[in-house]
Amino acid sequence: METQNVTVRMPKALLRQAKQVAAARGTTLTALVIEGLARATSGDAAYREALARQRALMQAGYLLREPNEPFPHRNTAHER
């Protein structure tokens, strides 16, 4: 994997907390940032894929009866 150096500005308190989290996990700050960015970008793709699946299902519809089957009479559908 090809990498590139990036300069990021963030609040000092956030940087301090991120360094502490990385140290507690036994990893680097770079690895922590990569993990967070990967999670943020993969969730977006997963959402788009799920949305596309649901739209396709809605477009196809749901067959409640056979095409030539008559609708049930109201009294049989709602027994009283």
PyMOL Python script that loads the backbone (N, CA, C, O; Angstrom):
from pymol import cmd

cmd.read_pdbstr("""\
ATOM      1  N   MET A   1       0.845  -1.174   0.000  1.00  0.00           N
ATOM      2  CA  MET A   1       0.000   0.000   0.000  1.00  0.00           C
ATOM      3  C   MET A   1       0.889   1.235   0.000  1.00  0.00           C
ATOM      4  O   MET A   1       1.799   1.362   0.819  1.00  0.00           O
ATOM      5  N   GLU A   2       0.616   2.126  -0.915  1.00  0.00           N
ATOM      6  CA  GLU A   2       1.359   3.375  -1.000  1.00  0.00           C
ATOM      7  C   GLU A   2       0.804   4.336   0.045  1.00  0.00           C
ATOM      8  O   GLU A   2      -0.409   4.406   0.244  1.00  0.00           O
ATOM      9  N   THR A   3       1.680   5.070   0.706  1.00  0.00           N
ATOM     10  CA  THR A   3       1.251   6.012   1.740  1.00  0.00           C
ATOM     11  C   THR A   3       1.686   7.426   1.382  1.00  0.00           C
ATOM     12  O   THR A   3       2.540   7.640   0.522  1.00  0.00           O
ATOM     13  N   GLN A   4       1.079   8.373   2.062  1.00  0.00           N
ATOM     14  CA  GLN A   4       1.415   9.782   1.864  1.00  0.00           C
ATOM     15  C   GLN A   4       1.324  10.481   3.213  1.00  0.00           C
ATOM     16  O   GLN A   4       0.393  10.243   3.982  1.00  0.00           O
ATOM     17  N   ASN A   5       2.280  11.330   3.492  1.00  0.00           N
ATOM     18  CA  ASN A   5       2.245  12.114   4.724  1.00  0.00           C
ATOM     19  C   ASN A   5       1.177  13.188   4.617  1.00  0.00           C
ATOM     20  O   ASN A   5       0.983  13.783   3.557  1.00  0.00           O
ATOM     21  N   VAL A   6       0.478  13.433   5.736  1.00  0.00           N
ATOM     22  CA  VAL A   6      -0.610  14.406   5.771  1.00  0.00           C
ATOM     23  C   VAL A   6      -0.463  15.234   7.032  1.00  0.00           C
ATOM     24  O   VAL A   6      -0.127  14.711   8.095  1.00  0.00           O
ATOM     25  N   THR A   7      -0.717  16.536   6.909  1.00  0.00           N
ATOM     26  CA  THR A   7      -0.720  17.411   8.076  1.00  0.00           C
ATOM     27  C   THR A   7      -2.164  17.654   8.483  1.00  0.00           C
ATOM     28  O   THR A   7      -2.995  18.043   7.663  1.00  0.00           O
ATOM     29  N   VAL A   8      -2.452  17.422   9.755  1.00  0.00           N
ATOM     30  CA  VAL A   8      -3.815  17.585  10.262  1.00  0.00           C
ATOM     31  C   VAL A   8      -3.776  18.508  11.471  1.00  0.00           C
ATOM     32  O   VAL A   8      -2.924  18.359  12.348  1.00  0.00           O
ATOM     33  N   ARG A   9      -4.687  19.447  11.514  1.00  0.00           N
ATOM     34  CA  ARG A   9      -4.796  20.325  12.679  1.00  0.00           C
ATOM     35  C   ARG A   9      -5.952  19.840  13.539  1.00  0.00           C
ATOM     36  O   ARG A   9      -7.032  19.534  13.033  1.00  0.00           O
ATOM     37  N   MET A  10      -5.715  19.774  14.840  1.00  0.00           N
ATOM     38  CA  MET A  10      -6.758  19.362  15.773  1.00  0.00           C
ATOM     39  C   MET A  10      -6.504  20.000  17.127  1.00  0.00           C
ATOM     40  O   MET A  10      -5.386  20.431  17.410  1.00  0.00           O
ATOM     41  N   PRO A  11      -7.527  20.065  17.966  1.00  0.00           N
ATOM     42  CA  PRO A  11      -7.335  20.628  19.300  1.00  0.00           C
ATOM     43  C   PRO A  11      -6.294  19.824  20.087  1.00  0.00           C
ATOM     44  O   PRO A  11      -6.227  18.600  19.976  1.00  0.00           O
ATOM     45  N   LYS A  12      -5.487  20.526  20.879  1.00  0.00           N
ATOM     46  CA  LYS A  12      -4.427  19.859  21.646  1.00  0.00           C
ATOM     47  C   LYS A  12      -4.992  18.810  22.587  1.00  0.00           C
ATOM     48  O   LYS A  12      -4.395  17.749  22.768  1.00  0.00           O
ATOM     49  N   ALA A  13      -6.145  19.102  23.190  1.00  0.00           N
ATOM     50  CA  ALA A  13      -6.749  18.145  24.127  1.00  0.00           C
ATOM     51  C   ALA A  13      -7.130  16.848  23.408  1.00  0.00           C
ATOM     52  O   ALA A  13      -6.953  15.758  23.952  1.00  0.00           O
ATOM     53  N   LEU A  14      -7.649  16.967  22.194  1.00  0.00           N
ATOM     54  CA  LEU A  14      -8.014  15.784  21.414  1.00  0.00           C
ATOM     55  C   LEU A  14      -6.771  14.986  21.046  1.00  0.00           C
ATOM     56  O   LEU A  14      -6.775  13.757  21.119  1.00  0.00           O
ATOM     57  N   LEU A  15      -5.714  15.678  20.654  1.00  0.00           N
ATOM     58  CA  LEU A  15      -4.465  15.002  20.312  1.00  0.00           C
ATOM     59  C   LEU A  15      -3.921  14.244  21.519  1.00  0.00           C
ATOM     60  O   LEU A  15      -3.470  13.106  21.392  1.00  0.00           O
ATOM     61  N   ARG A  16      -3.965  14.872  22.681  1.00  0.00           N
ATOM     62  CA  ARG A  16      -3.483  14.233  23.910  1.00  0.00           C
ATOM     63  C   ARG A  16      -4.306  12.965  24.207  1.00  0.00           C
ATOM     64  O   ARG A  16      -3.744  11.924  24.547  1.00  0.00           O
ATOM     65  N   GLN A  17      -5.626  13.062  24.077  1.00  0.00           N
ATOM     66  CA  GLN A  17      -6.476  11.894  24.322  1.00  0.00           C
ATOM     67  C   GLN A  17      -6.207  10.788  23.297  1.00  0.00           C
ATOM     68  O   GLN A  17      -6.164   9.608  23.646  1.00  0.00           O
ATOM     69  N   ALA A  18      -6.028  11.174  22.045  1.00  0.00           N
ATOM     70  CA  ALA A  18      -5.763  10.184  20.996  1.00  0.00           C
ATOM     71  C   ALA A  18      -4.449   9.456  21.245  1.00  0.00           C
ATOM     72  O   ALA A  18      -4.356   8.246  21.036  1.00  0.00           O
ATOM     73  N   LYS A  19      -3.443  10.185  21.685  1.00  0.00           N
ATOM     74  CA  LYS A  19      -2.156   9.550  22.002  1.00  0.00           C
ATOM     75  C   LYS A  19      -2.307   8.581  23.158  1.00  0.00           C
ATOM     76  O   LYS A  19      -1.702   7.509  23.153  1.00  0.00           O
ATOM     77  N   GLN A  20      -3.106   8.945  24.147  1.00  0.00           N
ATOM     78  CA  GLN A  20      -3.340   8.070  25.294  1.00  0.00           C
ATOM     79  C   GLN A  20      -4.078   6.797  24.870  1.00  0.00           C
ATOM     80  O   GLN A  20      -3.750   5.701  25.326  1.00  0.00           O
ATOM     81  N   VAL A  21      -5.065   6.950  24.003  1.00  0.00           N
ATOM     82  CA  VAL A  21      -5.815   5.785  23.518  1.00  0.00           C
ATOM     83  C   VAL A  21      -4.890   4.867  22.719  1.00  0.00           C
ATOM     84  O   VAL A  21      -4.915   3.649  22.893  1.00  0.00           O
ATOM     85  N   ALA A  22      -4.079   5.454  21.849  1.00  0.00           N
ATOM     86  CA  ALA A  22      -3.146   4.657  21.051  1.00  0.00           C
ATOM     87  C   ALA A  22      -2.172   3.903  21.951  1.00  0.00           C
ATOM     88  O   ALA A  22      -1.896   2.726  21.721  1.00  0.00           O
ATOM     89  N   ALA A  23      -1.654   4.573  22.967  1.00  0.00           N
ATOM     90  CA  ALA A  23      -0.713   3.923  23.887  1.00  0.00           C
ATOM     91  C   ALA A  23      -1.401   2.792  24.647  1.00  0.00           C
ATOM     92  O   ALA A  23      -0.815   1.727  24.841  1.00  0.00           O
ATOM     93  N   ALA A  24      -2.638   3.020  25.077  1.00  0.00           N
ATOM     94  CA  ALA A  24      -3.373   1.995  25.817  1.00  0.00           C
ATOM     95  C   ALA A  24      -3.650   0.771  24.945  1.00  0.00           C
ATOM     96  O   ALA A  24      -3.684  -0.354  25.442  1.00  0.00           O
ATOM     97  N   ARG A  25      -3.845   0.990  23.665  1.00  0.00           N
ATOM     98  CA  ARG A  25      -4.093  -0.120  22.732  1.00  0.00           C
ATOM     99  C   ARG A  25      -2.802  -0.744  22.227  1.00  0.00           C
ATOM    100  O   ARG A  25      -2.828  -1.778  21.558  1.00  0.00           O
ATOM    101  N   GLY A  26      -1.686  -0.125  22.541  1.00  0.00           N
ATOM    102  CA  GLY A  26      -0.401  -0.645  22.073  1.00  0.00           C
ATOM    103  C   GLY A  26      -0.203  -0.436  20.579  1.00  0.00           C
ATOM    104  O   GLY A  26       0.386  -1.279  19.902  1.00  0.00           O
ATOM    105  N   THR A  27      -0.693   0.683  20.068  1.00  0.00           N
ATOM    106  CA  THR A  27      -0.576   0.977  18.649  1.00  0.00           C
ATOM    107  C   THR A  27      -0.059   2.401  18.469  1.00  0.00           C
ATOM    108  O   THR A  27       0.244   3.083  19.447  1.00  0.00           O
ATOM    109  N   THR A  28       0.038   2.836  17.246  1.00  0.00           N
ATOM    110  CA  THR A  28       0.526   4.188  16.972  1.00  0.00           C
ATOM    111  C   THR A  28      -0.647   5.127  16.715  1.00  0.00           C
ATOM    112  O   THR A  28      -1.770   4.691  16.461  1.00  0.00           O
ATOM    113  N   LEU A  29      -0.364   6.410  16.787  1.00  0.00           N
ATOM    114  CA  LEU A  29      -1.374   7.421  16.476  1.00  0.00           C
ATOM    115  C   LEU A  29      -1.777   7.302  15.005  1.00  0.00           C
ATOM    116  O   LEU A  29      -2.949   7.471  14.667  1.00  0.00           O
ATOM    117  N   THR A  30      -0.822   7.014  14.140  1.00  0.00           N
ATOM    118  CA  THR A  30      -1.113   6.834  12.716  1.00  0.00           C
ATOM    119  C   THR A  30      -2.106   5.688  12.512  1.00  0.00           C
ATOM    120  O   THR A  30      -3.083   5.826  11.776  1.00  0.00           O
ATOM    121  N   ALA A  31      -1.847   4.561  13.168  1.00  0.00           N
ATOM    122  CA  ALA A  31      -2.741   3.409  13.038  1.00  0.00           C
ATOM    123  C   ALA A  31      -4.137   3.729  13.564  1.00  0.00           C
ATOM    124  O   ALA A  31      -5.133   3.275  13.002  1.00  0.00           O
ATOM    125  N   LEU A  32      -4.209   4.501  14.630  1.00  0.00           N
ATOM    126  CA  LEU A  32      -5.497   4.897  15.200  1.00  0.00           C
ATOM    127  C   LEU A  32      -6.274   5.779  14.221  1.00  0.00           C
ATOM    128  O   LEU A  32      -7.479   5.600  14.044  1.00  0.00           O
ATOM    129  N   VAL A  33      -5.593   6.722  13.590  1.00  0.00           N
ATOM    130  CA  VAL A  33      -6.237   7.602  12.613  1.00  0.00           C
ATOM    131  C   VAL A  33      -6.689   6.794  11.396  1.00  0.00           C
ATOM    132  O   VAL A  33      -7.801   6.988  10.906  1.00  0.00           O
ATOM    133  N   ILE A  34      -5.843   5.897  10.906  1.00  0.00           N
ATOM    134  CA  ILE A  34      -6.204   5.059   9.762  1.00  0.00           C
ATOM    135  C   ILE A  34      -7.432   4.222  10.085  1.00  0.00           C
ATOM    136  O   ILE A  34      -8.336   4.106   9.258  1.00  0.00           O
ATOM    137  N   GLU A  35      -7.476   3.641  11.267  1.00  0.00           N
ATOM    138  CA  GLU A  35      -8.619   2.827  11.687  1.00  0.00           C
ATOM    139  C   GLU A  35      -9.912   3.656  11.693  1.00  0.00           C
ATOM    140  O   GLU A  35     -10.949   3.209  11.202  1.00  0.00           O
ATOM    141  N   GLY A  36      -9.832   4.859  12.252  1.00  0.00           N
ATOM    142  CA  GLY A  36     -11.009   5.714  12.310  1.00  0.00           C
ATOM    143  C   GLY A  36     -11.483   6.152  10.934  1.00  0.00           C
ATOM    144  O   GLY A  36     -12.685   6.153  10.665  1.00  0.00           O
ATOM    145  N   LEU A  37     -10.558   6.522  10.065  1.00  0.00           N
ATOM    146  CA  LEU A  37     -10.927   6.931   8.715  1.00  0.00           C
ATOM    147  C   LEU A  37     -11.489   5.760   7.903  1.00  0.00           C
ATOM    148  O   LEU A  37     -12.436   5.927   7.135  1.00  0.00           O
ATOM    149  N   ALA A  38     -10.900   4.582   8.079  1.00  0.00           N
ATOM    150  CA  ALA A  38     -11.397   3.399   7.372  1.00  0.00           C
ATOM    151  C   ALA A  38     -12.822   3.076   7.822  1.00  0.00           C
ATOM    152  O   ALA A  38     -13.674   2.743   6.998  1.00  0.00           O
ATOM    153  N   ARG A  39     -13.077   3.173   9.113  1.00  0.00           N
ATOM    154  CA  ARG A  39     -14.416   2.904   9.638  1.00  0.00           C
ATOM    155  C   ARG A  39     -15.417   3.936   9.115  1.00  0.00           C
ATOM    156  O   ARG A  39     -16.538   3.582   8.747  1.00  0.00           O
ATOM    157  N   ALA A  40     -15.022   5.193   9.081  1.00  0.00           N
ATOM    158  CA  ALA A  40     -15.920   6.257   8.624  1.00  0.00           C
ATOM    159  C   ALA A  40     -16.254   6.105   7.144  1.00  0.00           C
ATOM    160  O   ALA A  40     -17.397   6.326   6.742  1.00  0.00           O
ATOM    161  N   THR A  41     -15.275   5.732   6.337  1.00  0.00           N
ATOM    162  CA  THR A  41     -15.528   5.628   4.902  1.00  0.00           C
ATOM    163  C   THR A  41     -16.208   4.318   4.522  1.00  0.00           C
ATOM    164  O   THR A  41     -16.981   4.295   3.565  1.00  0.00           O
ATOM    165  N   SER A  42     -15.950   3.239   5.231  1.00  0.00           N
ATOM    166  CA  SER A  42     -16.593   1.966   4.890  1.00  0.00           C
ATOM    167  C   SER A  42     -18.060   1.981   5.282  1.00  0.00           C
ATOM    168  O   SER A  42     -18.882   1.368   4.601  1.00  0.00           O
ATOM    169  N   GLY A  43     -18.407   2.662   6.357  1.00  0.00           N
ATOM    170  CA  GLY A  43     -19.799   2.756   6.764  1.00  0.00           C
ATOM    171  C   GLY A  43     -20.635   3.467   5.725  1.00  0.00           C
ATOM    172  O   GLY A  43     -21.798   3.120   5.521  1.00  0.00           O
ATOM    173  N   ASP A  44     -20.063   4.451   5.069  1.00  0.00           N
ATOM    174  CA  ASP A  44     -20.752   5.196   4.031  1.00  0.00           C
ATOM    175  C   ASP A  44     -21.079   4.290   2.853  1.00  0.00           C
ATOM    176  O   ASP A  44     -22.183   4.342   2.311  1.00  0.00           O
ATOM    177  N   ALA A  45     -20.129   3.466   2.461  1.00  0.00           N
ATOM    178  CA  ALA A  45     -20.340   2.546   1.336  1.00  0.00           C
ATOM    179  C   ALA A  45     -21.376   1.492   1.707  1.00  0.00           C
ATOM    180  O   ALA A  45     -22.231   1.145   0.893  1.00  0.00           O
ATOM    181  N   ALA A  46     -21.302   0.987   2.922  1.00  0.00           N
ATOM    182  CA  ALA A  46     -22.269  -0.024   3.367  1.00  0.00           C
ATOM    183  C   ALA A  46     -23.681   0.549   3.383  1.00  0.00           C
ATOM    184  O   ALA A  46     -24.637  -0.139   3.024  1.00  0.00           O
ATOM    185  N   TYR A  47     -23.811   1.808   3.798  1.00  0.00           N
ATOM    186  CA  TYR A  47     -25.119   2.454   3.812  1.00  0.00           C
ATOM    187  C   TYR A  47     -25.676   2.573   2.389  1.00  0.00           C
ATOM    188  O   TYR A  47     -26.847   2.279   2.147  1.00  0.00           O
ATOM    189  N   ARG A  48     -24.841   3.000   1.469  1.00  0.00           N
ATOM    190  CA  ARG A  48     -25.298   3.150   0.076  1.00  0.00           C
ATOM    191  C   ARG A  48     -25.727   1.804  -0.515  1.00  0.00           C
ATOM    192  O   ARG A  48     -26.716   1.730  -1.245  1.00  0.00           O
ATOM    193  N   GLU A  49     -24.978   0.739  -0.197  1.00  0.00           N
ATOM    194  CA  GLU A  49     -25.328  -0.592  -0.693  1.00  0.00           C
ATOM    195  C   GLU A  49     -26.654  -1.058  -0.100  1.00  0.00           C
ATOM    196  O   GLU A  49     -27.494  -1.601  -0.818  1.00  0.00           O
ATOM    197  N   ALA A  50     -26.851  -0.853   1.193  1.00  0.00           N
ATOM    198  CA  ALA A  50     -28.104  -1.247   1.839  1.00  0.00           C
ATOM    199  C   ALA A  50     -29.276  -0.455   1.281  1.00  0.00           C
ATOM    200  O   ALA A  50     -30.355  -1.005   1.057  1.00  0.00           O
ATOM    201  N   LEU A  51     -29.065   0.836   1.057  1.00  0.00           N
ATOM    202  CA  LEU A  51     -30.115   1.677   0.492  1.00  0.00           C
ATOM    203  C   LEU A  51     -30.508   1.193  -0.904  1.00  0.00           C
ATOM    204  O   LEU A  51     -31.693   1.139  -1.232  1.00  0.00           O
ATOM    205  N   ALA A  52     -29.528   0.845  -1.714  1.00  0.00           N
ATOM    206  CA  ALA A  52     -29.806   0.353  -3.063  1.00  0.00           C
ATOM    207  C   ALA A  52     -30.589  -0.960  -3.010  1.00  0.00           C
ATOM    208  O   ALA A  52     -31.514  -1.156  -3.798  1.00  0.00           O
ATOM    209  N   ARG A  53     -30.227  -1.867  -2.084  1.00  0.00           N
ATOM    210  CA  ARG A  53     -30.966  -3.130  -1.940  1.00  0.00           C
ATOM    211  C   ARG A  53     -32.415  -2.875  -1.542  1.00  0.00           C
ATOM    212  O   ARG A  53     -33.328  -3.485  -2.098  1.00  0.00           O
ATOM    213  N   GLN A  54     -32.629  -1.984  -0.591  1.00  0.00           N
ATOM    214  CA  GLN A  54     -33.983  -1.700  -0.130  1.00  0.00           C
ATOM    215  C   GLN A  54     -34.814  -1.026  -1.215  1.00  0.00           C
ATOM    216  O   GLN A  54     -35.997  -1.332  -1.360  1.00  0.00           O
ATOM    217  N   ARG A  55     -34.223  -0.127  -1.967  1.00  0.00           N
ATOM    218  CA  ARG A  55     -34.952   0.514  -3.066  1.00  0.00           C
ATOM    219  C   ARG A  55     -35.358  -0.508  -4.120  1.00  0.00           C
ATOM    220  O   ARG A  55     -36.459  -0.435  -4.666  1.00  0.00           O
ATOM    221  N   ALA A  56     -34.478  -1.455  -4.406  1.00  0.00           N
ATOM    222  CA  ALA A  56     -34.805  -2.500  -5.383  1.00  0.00           C
ATOM    223  C   ALA A  56     -35.963  -3.352  -4.876  1.00  0.00           C
ATOM    224  O   ALA A  56     -36.854  -3.704  -5.650  1.00  0.00           O
ATOM    225  N   LEU A  57     -35.963  -3.688  -3.588  1.00  0.00           N
ATOM    226  CA  LEU A  57     -37.061  -4.465  -3.021  1.00  0.00           C
ATOM    227  C   LEU A  57     -38.374  -3.691  -3.082  1.00  0.00           C
ATOM    228  O   LEU A  57     -39.416  -4.260  -3.404  1.00  0.00           O
ATOM    229  N   MET A  58     -38.326  -2.396  -2.773  1.00  0.00           N
ATOM    230  CA  MET A  58     -39.538  -1.586  -2.826  1.00  0.00           C
ATOM    231  C   MET A  58     -40.041  -1.447  -4.257  1.00  0.00           C
ATOM    232  O   MET A  58     -41.249  -1.444  -4.491  1.00  0.00           O
ATOM    233  N   GLN A  59     -39.133  -1.334  -5.210  1.00  0.00           N
ATOM    234  CA  GLN A  59     -39.512  -1.208  -6.613  1.00  0.00           C
ATOM    235  C   GLN A  59     -40.180  -2.491  -7.094  1.00  0.00           C
ATOM    236  O   GLN A  59     -41.150  -2.443  -7.850  1.00  0.00           O
ATOM    237  N   ALA A  60     -39.661  -3.639  -6.659  1.00  0.00           N
ATOM    238  CA  ALA A  60     -40.217  -4.925  -7.062  1.00  0.00           C
ATOM    239  C   ALA A  60     -41.595  -5.150  -6.449  1.00  0.00           C
ATOM    240  O   ALA A  60     -42.442  -5.803  -7.058  1.00  0.00           O
ATOM    241  N   GLY A  61     -41.826  -4.622  -5.265  1.00  0.00           N
ATOM    242  CA  GLY A  61     -43.112  -4.789  -4.594  1.00  0.00           C
ATOM    243  C   GLY A  61     -43.205  -6.122  -3.882  1.00  0.00           C
ATOM    244  O   GLY A  61     -42.267  -6.919  -3.891  1.00  0.00           O
ATOM    245  N   TYR A  62     -44.342  -6.348  -3.272  1.00  0.00           N
ATOM    246  CA  TYR A  62     -44.578  -7.571  -2.509  1.00  0.00           C
ATOM    247  C   TYR A  62     -45.887  -8.162  -2.989  1.00  0.00           C
ATOM    248  O   TYR A  62     -46.920  -7.492  -2.949  1.00  0.00           O
ATOM    249  N   LEU A  63     -45.863  -9.395  -3.438  1.00  0.00           N
ATOM    250  CA  LEU A  63     -47.032 -10.058  -3.985  1.00  0.00           C
ATOM    251  C   LEU A  63     -47.910 -10.568  -2.849  1.00  0.00           C
ATOM    252  O   LEU A  63     -47.532 -11.498  -2.137  1.00  0.00           O
ATOM    253  N   LEU A  64     -49.080  -9.962  -2.681  1.00  0.00           N
ATOM    254  CA  LEU A  64     -50.004 -10.351  -1.611  1.00  0.00           C
ATOM    255  C   LEU A  64     -50.980 -11.431  -2.065  1.00  0.00           C
ATOM    256  O   LEU A  64     -51.559 -12.129  -1.233  1.00  0.00           O
ATOM    257  N   ARG A  65     -51.165 -11.572  -3.360  1.00  0.00           N
ATOM    258  CA  ARG A  65     -52.066 -12.576  -3.914  1.00  0.00           C
ATOM    259  C   ARG A  65     -51.570 -12.917  -5.316  1.00  0.00           C
ATOM    260  O   ARG A  65     -50.748 -12.198  -5.883  1.00  0.00           O
ATOM    261  N   GLU A  66     -52.068 -14.001  -5.863  1.00  0.00           N
ATOM    262  CA  GLU A  66     -51.704 -14.382  -7.220  1.00  0.00           C
ATOM    263  C   GLU A  66     -52.307 -13.366  -8.191  1.00  0.00           C
ATOM    264  O   GLU A  66     -53.352 -12.792  -7.882  1.00  0.00           O
ATOM    265  N   PRO A  67     -51.697 -13.123  -9.341  1.00  0.00           N
ATOM    266  CA  PRO A  67     -52.178 -12.095 -10.264  1.00  0.00           C
ATOM    267  C   PRO A  67     -53.639 -12.250 -10.684  1.00  0.00           C
ATOM    268  O   PRO A  67     -54.341 -11.245 -10.791  1.00  0.00           O
ATOM    269  N   ASN A  68     -54.125 -13.472 -10.928  1.00  0.00           N
ATOM    270  CA  ASN A  68     -55.503 -13.669 -11.382  1.00  0.00           C
ATOM    271  C   ASN A  68     -56.467 -13.954 -10.231  1.00  0.00           C
ATOM    272  O   ASN A  68     -57.665 -14.116 -10.462  1.00  0.00           O
ATOM    273  N   GLU A  69     -55.983 -14.014  -9.044  1.00  0.00           N
ATOM    274  CA  GLU A  69     -56.821 -14.316  -7.878  1.00  0.00           C
ATOM    275  C   GLU A  69     -57.619 -13.065  -7.496  1.00  0.00           C
ATOM    276  O   GLU A  69     -57.061 -11.971  -7.419  1.00  0.00           O
ATOM    277  N   PRO A  70     -58.934 -13.229  -7.254  1.00  0.00           N
ATOM    278  CA  PRO A  70     -59.721 -12.052  -6.874  1.00  0.00           C
ATOM    279  C   PRO A  70     -59.379 -11.597  -5.454  1.00  0.00           C
ATOM    280  O   PRO A  70     -58.881 -12.375  -4.639  1.00  0.00           O
ATOM    281  N   PHE A  71     -59.650 -10.355  -5.184  1.00  0.00           N
ATOM    282  CA  PHE A  71     -59.456  -9.851  -3.832  1.00  0.00           C
ATOM    283  C   PHE A  71     -60.464 -10.518  -2.905  1.00  0.00           C
ATOM    284  O   PHE A  71     -61.590 -10.784  -3.326  1.00  0.00           O
ATOM    285  N   PRO A  72     -60.101 -10.794  -1.674  1.00  0.00           N
ATOM    286  CA  PRO A  72     -61.062 -11.410  -0.760  1.00  0.00           C
ATOM    287  C   PRO A  72     -62.166 -10.422  -0.414  1.00  0.00           C
ATOM    288  O   PRO A  72     -61.958  -9.209  -0.415  1.00  0.00           O
ATOM    289  N   HIS A  73     -63.336 -10.959  -0.119  1.00  0.00           N
ATOM    290  CA  HIS A  73     -64.448 -10.109   0.278  1.00  0.00           C
ATOM    291  C   HIS A  73     -64.127  -9.510   1.642  1.00  0.00           C
ATOM    292  O   HIS A  73     -63.448 -10.130   2.460  1.00  0.00           O
ATOM    293  N   ARG A  74     -64.607  -8.335   1.869  1.00  0.00           N
ATOM    294  CA  ARG A  74     -64.312  -7.604   3.115  1.00  0.00           C
ATOM    295  C   ARG A  74     -64.697  -8.398   4.353  1.00  0.00           C
ATOM    296  O   ARG A  74     -63.972  -8.381   5.348  1.00  0.00           O
ATOM    297  N   ASN A  75     -65.816  -9.087   4.306  1.00  0.00           N
ATOM    298  CA  ASN A  75     -66.281  -9.841   5.472  1.00  0.00           C
ATOM    299  C   ASN A  75     -65.389 -11.032   5.782  1.00  0.00           C
ATOM    300  O   ASN A  75     -65.243 -11.400   6.947  1.00  0.00           O
ATOM    301  N   THR A  76     -64.783 -11.651   4.754  1.00  0.00           N
ATOM    302  CA  THR A  76     -63.885 -12.775   5.018  1.00  0.00           C
ATOM    303  C   THR A  76     -62.509 -12.285   5.445  1.00  0.00           C
ATOM    304  O   THR A  76     -61.814 -12.939   6.223  1.00  0.00           O
ATOM    305  N   ALA A  77     -62.134 -11.135   4.929  1.00  0.00           N
ATOM    306  CA  ALA A  77     -60.835 -10.586   5.309  1.00  0.00           C
ATOM    307  C   ALA A  77     -60.845 -10.071   6.747  1.00  0.00           C
ATOM    308  O   ALA A  77     -59.831 -10.127   7.442  1.00  0.00           O
ATOM    309  N   HIS A  78     -61.988  -9.574   7.181  1.00  0.00           N
ATOM    310  CA  HIS A  78     -62.134  -9.027   8.539  1.00  0.00           C
ATOM    311  C   HIS A  78     -63.292  -9.754   9.213  1.00  0.00           C
ATOM    312  O   HIS A  78     -64.401  -9.229   9.310  1.00  0.00           O
ATOM    313  N   GLU A  79     -63.019 -10.947   9.667  1.00  0.00           N
ATOM    314  CA  GLU A  79     -64.086 -11.741  10.286  1.00  0.00           C
ATOM    315  C   GLU A  79     -64.671 -11.009  11.470  1.00  0.00           C
ATOM    316  O   GLU A  79     -63.963 -10.464  12.316  1.00  0.00           O
ATOM    317  N   ARG A  80     -66.002 -11.016  11.498  1.00  0.00           N
ATOM    318  CA  ARG A  80     -66.708 -10.299  12.569  1.00  0.00           C
ATOM    319  C   ARG A  80     -67.561 -11.244  13.349  1.00  0.00           C
ATOM    320  O   ARG A  80     -68.235 -10.832  14.294  1.00  0.00           O
TER     321      ARG A  80
END
""", "prot")
cmd.dss("prot")
cmd.show_as("cartoon", "prot")
cmd.util.cbc("prot")
cmd.orient("prot")
